[in-house]
Amino acid sequence: MKLVFAAADGGFLGDVKVKIGDAKGDTVLQAHCLSPWLLVDLAPGSYKIEAMCAAGLAAELPAERRTAGISRERTTRFPEIAN
């Protein structure tokens, strides 16, 4: 899975903290991403993705269903931030 972090105007945004949890609520990945991209290889299953930018603003992506052999790109926009 490729996660992309962006400001309201679509400009790339770095310095984002990411937390990915599985269907049981267990954290499977916690990372501080300095770039606007994060590549993650997750096992098939359902995941909750949360992101927090340096300004302290949080975004939660809808539940993600990971299917074997299919790669997806998700863009997380922080509408309160303009570049």
ChimeraX commands (.cxc) that place a marker at each C-alpha (Angstrom):
marker #1 position 0.00,0.00,0.00 radius 0.5
marker #1 position 1.23,3.49,-0.78 radius 0.5
marker #1 position 0.08,6.31,1.50 radius 0.5
marker #1 position 0.42,9.87,0.19 radius 0.5
marker #1 position 0.16,12.90,2.49 radius 0.5
marker #1 position -1.06,16.23,1.09 radius 0.5
marker #1 position -2.22,19.70,2.09 radius 0.5
marker #1 position -5.61,21.11,1.06 radius 0.5
marker #1 position -4.25,22.39,-2.25 radius 0.5
marker #1 position -2.81,18.96,-3.13 radius 0.5
marker #1 position 0.79,19.94,-2.36 radius 0.5
marker #1 position 2.84,17.20,-0.73 radius 0.5
marker #1 position 3.15,17.20,3.04 radius 0.5
marker #1 position 5.89,15.55,5.10 radius 0.5
marker #1 position 6.53,15.14,8.83 radius 0.5
marker #1 position 3.47,12.94,9.44 radius 0.5
marker #1 position 3.00,10.36,12.20 radius 0.5
marker #1 position 1.14,7.26,11.04 radius 0.5
marker #1 position -0.53,4.51,13.01 radius 0.5
marker #1 position -2.07,1.43,11.39 radius 0.5
marker #1 position -4.21,-0.93,13.44 radius 0.5
marker #1 position -5.69,-4.29,12.52 radius 0.5
marker #1 position -9.31,-5.46,12.88 radius 0.5
marker #1 position -8.65,-6.50,16.51 radius 0.5
marker #1 position -7.41,-3.01,17.36 radius 0.5
marker #1 position -3.76,-4.04,17.70 radius 0.5
marker #1 position -1.18,-1.62,16.30 radius 0.5
marker #1 position 0.70,-3.25,13.40 radius 0.5
marker #1 position 2.73,-0.19,12.36 radius 0.5
marker #1 position 3.62,3.09,13.97 radius 0.5
marker #1 position 5.94,5.39,12.02 radius 0.5
marker #1 position 7.13,8.98,11.71 radius 0.5
marker #1 position 7.26,9.72,8.01 radius 0.5
marker #1 position 9.40,12.69,6.96 radius 0.5
marker #1 position 8.51,12.33,3.28 radius 0.5
marker #1 position 5.06,12.66,1.66 radius 0.5
marker #1 position 5.00,8.92,0.83 radius 0.5
marker #1 position 4.92,5.79,2.92 radius 0.5
marker #1 position 5.09,2.33,1.38 radius 0.5
marker #1 position 3.69,-0.46,3.56 radius 0.5
marker #1 position 3.44,-4.19,2.87 radius 0.5
marker #1 position 0.46,-5.40,4.91 radius 0.5
marker #1 position -0.91,-8.92,5.15 radius 0.5
marker #1 position -4.44,-9.39,3.78 radius 0.5
marker #1 position -7.05,-8.12,6.25 radius 0.5
marker #1 position -8.84,-4.97,7.46 radius 0.5
marker #1 position -6.93,-1.99,8.81 radius 0.5
marker #1 position -7.62,1.39,10.39 radius 0.5
marker #1 position -5.19,4.12,9.32 radius 0.5
marker #1 position -4.60,7.27,11.34 radius 0.5
marker #1 position -2.26,10.14,10.44 radius 0.5
marker #1 position -1.21,13.26,12.35 radius 0.5
marker #1 position 0.74,16.09,10.74 radius 0.5
marker #1 position 3.32,18.28,12.48 radius 0.5
marker #1 position 0.70,21.00,13.07 radius 0.5
marker #1 position -1.13,18.54,15.33 radius 0.5
marker #1 position -4.01,17.97,12.93 radius 0.5
marker #1 position -5.30,14.42,12.63 radius 0.5
marker #1 position -6.89,12.51,9.78 radius 0.5
marker #1 position -8.45,9.08,9.88 radius 0.5
marker #1 position -8.88,7.14,6.68 radius 0.5
marker #1 position -11.87,4.91,6.18 radius 0.5
marker #1 position -11.22,1.27,7.05 radius 0.5
marker #1 position -8.90,-0.29,4.49 radius 0.5
marker #1 position -9.42,-3.83,3.24 radius 0.5
marker #1 position -6.11,-5.29,2.02 radius 0.5
marker #1 position -6.43,-8.05,-0.59 radius 0.5
marker #1 position -3.53,-10.32,-1.52 radius 0.5
marker #1 position -1.77,-9.31,-4.73 radius 0.5
marker #1 position -3.49,-5.92,-5.05 radius 0.5
marker #1 position -1.56,-2.72,-4.38 radius 0.5
marker #1 position -3.45,0.47,-3.58 radius 0.5
marker #1 position -2.62,4.14,-3.20 radius 0.5
marker #1 position -4.43,6.22,-0.58 radius 0.5
marker #1 position -4.09,10.00,-0.34 radius 0.5
marker #1 position -4.61,11.63,3.04 radius 0.5
marker #1 position -5.42,15.34,2.75 radius 0.5
marker #1 position -5.24,17.73,5.65 radius 0.5
marker #1 position -7.81,20.37,4.58 radius 0.5
marker #1 position -6.77,22.84,7.28 radius 0.5
marker #1 position -3.25,23.16,5.80 radius 0.5
marker #1 position -2.42,25.11,2.65 radius 0.5
marker #1 position 1.07,25.14,1.15 radius 0.5
marker link #1:1,2 radius 0.2
marker link #1:2,3 radius 0.2
marker link #1:3,4 radius 0.2
marker link #1:4,5 radius 0.2
marker link #1:5,6 radius 0.2
marker link #1:6,7 radius 0.2
marker link #1:7,8 radius 0.2
marker link #1:8,9 radius 0.2
marker link #1:9,10 radius 0.2
marker link #1:10,11 radius 0.2
marker link #1:11,12 radius 0.2
marker link #1:12,13 radius 0.2
marker link #1:13,14 radius 0.2
marker link #1:14,15 radius 0.2
marker link #1:15,16 radius 0.2
marker link #1:16,17 radius 0.2
marker link #1:17,18 radius 0.2
marker link #1:18,19 radius 0.2
marker link #1:19,20 radius 0.2
marker link #1:20,21 radius 0.2
marker link #1:21,22 radius 0.2
marker link #1:22,23 radius 0.2
marker link #1:23,24 radius 0.2
marker link #1:24,25 radius 0.2
marker link #1:25,26 radius 0.2
marker link #1:26,27 radius 0.2
marker link #1:27,28 radius 0.2
marker link #1:28,29 radius 0.2
marker link #1:29,30 radius 0.2
marker link #1:30,31 radius 0.2
marker link #1:31,32 radius 0.2
marker link #1:32,33 radius 0.2
marker link #1:33,34 radius 0.2
marker link #1:34,35 radius 0.2
marker link #1:35,36 radius 0.2
marker link #1:36,37 radius 0.2
marker link #1:37,38 radius 0.2
marker link #1:38,39 radius 0.2
marker link #1:39,40 radius 0.2
marker link #1:40,41 radius 0.2
marker link #1:41,42 radius 0.2
marker link #1:42,43 radius 0.2
marker link #1:43,44 radius 0.2
marker link #1:44,45 radius 0.2
marker link #1:45,46 radius 0.2
marker link #1:46,47 radius 0.2
marker link #1:47,48 radius 0.2
marker link #1:48,49 radius 0.2
marker link #1:49,50 radius 0.2
marker link #1:50,51 radius 0.2
marker link #1:51,52 radius 0.2
marker link #1:52,53 radius 0.2
marker link #1:53,54 radius 0.2
marker link #1:54,55 radius 0.2
marker link #1:55,56 radius 0.2
marker link #1:56,57 radius 0.2
marker link #1:57,58 radius 0.2
marker link #1:58,59 radius 0.2
marker link #1:59,60 radius 0.2
marker link #1:60,61 radius 0.2
marker link #1:61,62 radius 0.2
marker link #1:62,63 radius 0.2
marker link #1:63,64 radius 0.2
marker link #1:64,65 radius 0.2
marker link #1:65,66 radius 0.2
marker link #1:66,67 radius 0.2
marker link #1:67,68 radius 0.2
marker link #1:68,69 radius 0.2
marker link #1:69,70 radius 0.2
marker link #1:70,71 radius 0.2
marker link #1:71,72 radius 0.2
marker link #1:72,73 radius 0.2
marker link #1:73,74 radius 0.2
marker link #1:74,75 radius 0.2
marker link #1:75,76 radius 0.2
marker link #1:76,77 radius 0.2
marker link #1:77,78 radius 0.2
marker link #1:78,79 radius 0.2
marker link #1:79,80 radius 0.2
marker link #1:80,81 radius 0.2
marker link #1:81,82 radius 0.2
marker link #1:82,83 radius 0.2
view
